[in-house]
């Protein structure tokens, strides 16, 4: 029986040597997969928050108009995809003590937008601000983009309009 006890340590030692021995054909390169995510951002709009005063007029028996720029409107599209967007504008009626000039009397003129990133942005002029209507539309979007423009609003004042300060609010939206 002593023979078997000598053989057992030799077998165990040989197994250890084989376990730690280098293979005959060791690899000289290896691949490690690396991944990361880019999460979508948001679609947002910034508009001037300061009040805009259009040029003053003198009361008249004739119809007249006043016009001015609203300030820079900017759309930020950080969604990182290919979906386009549309910006709309609408205004409330122009109200003064005792008289209203309807929002349908106001027009919105949109110049070409200054665009960064990949998007084709097309402007639309509005002859009335009574309903929310498209003023800029982005197509052919590929990744993040921005578009900025400075629109002009023109208000047609009816003949014999009463004197006073008329107030309205123009609202821009993007979707």
Protein Blocks (a to p, Z undefined) as FASTA:
>chain_A
ZZmmmmmmmmmmmmmmmmmpccfbdcfbdcdddddddddddddddddfbdcddddddddf
bdcdddddebjcddddfkopabdcdddddddddddehiacdfklpccdddddddedjddd
dddddfbfkbccdfbdcehiecjddddddddddddddehiacdddddddddddZZ
